[in-house]
């Protein structure tokens, strides 16, 4: 029962939409109808500005951190992993927004900060470097998603954690499938450019 409650709490926490709230508070808009149409920090940055984008990014990270810590408190490491994953699912498919949410990168990072601090630091540095060099936020996210399970193997985690890494990374890639197509076609938006509505 504790594990079920932890997972449910993680999902509901992940479903809280900082990007949507920021749009409503700042301009009384649905952020999903502007910019790229995504309910995430990058789109908030493009539409509402740097301060709002950073605030939403940090809030999305906090969701992952809190969900994972609550899961650990209620049901140990299994609870931490499952509640953290549920928070990512909640961010991507939030019950409060008719299951139309963001892509889960910041929330995933929050989960990883608790479960794998060193690996999360490596992924953050790699992501920032790629974004700085190419200007593509999506490419940094995609690279981190691919690298995450590989690092779990390198650092000697057991198959269950590697499977978790594959699921988290795979989910991120699935949510970025349109970005991947645009990157291949050379049509992806760079950081600072006005996004095309998807």
Beta strands, then each sheet from edge to edge (+ up, - down):
end
